[in-house]
Amino acid sequence: MLASTQPNLVDFLLLLSYPLHPPRKPDVLRTSHFSSLRTPALFVHGTRDIFGSITEVASAIRLIPAAVELLPVESAGHELLTRQNRDSLPAKIVEAFRRFTS
């Protein structure tokens, strides 16, 4: 939210598991500030996150007038790390953020 009111505060945002809405309450969206966000943002989100599906997040980030990108993490929930990805995911996120910011 702070970046939406102070657009020059940071150059880019990296949002890990953004809680789009409370679990099982998809009508209580936490996106009222998205249309004011002017900072480019990379969203990293699990495909099994109970705080918002990939489809919901993809739809919500269209409200942001800045450059945005969504990096889905297959079979991950809100915690992102799984036994299968814990060795590779951090480097994958860093690489995606480097590409996004270049």
C-alpha positions, 0 to 999 in steps of 0.5 A: 500500500505504501508504494501506491501513495509514495510512487518514488519510494522504490523502483520495483516491487517483489510480492511473494504470496500476496494475500489477495483475499482472506481464505474462503472469502473471495469477495473481501479483496485487498486490491483497493490500492492497485489502481494507484500503484505506479511501481512495476511489480513482480508477483510470485504466487502458488497455484494452490494458495488459499489467499487467491487463485492464480486466475484471481491474481492474474485478474487483479493485477490488471488493475495496476497501471504499471508494468506487472508480471506474475510468476506462478509456482506450481503445486505451492500454497501460500508458503511457496516452498515445497519439498520439491522446489525448496532447492530451486525456487529461490534462485528461480525467483531471483532470476525472474526478478532480475529479468523483470527489472532489467 
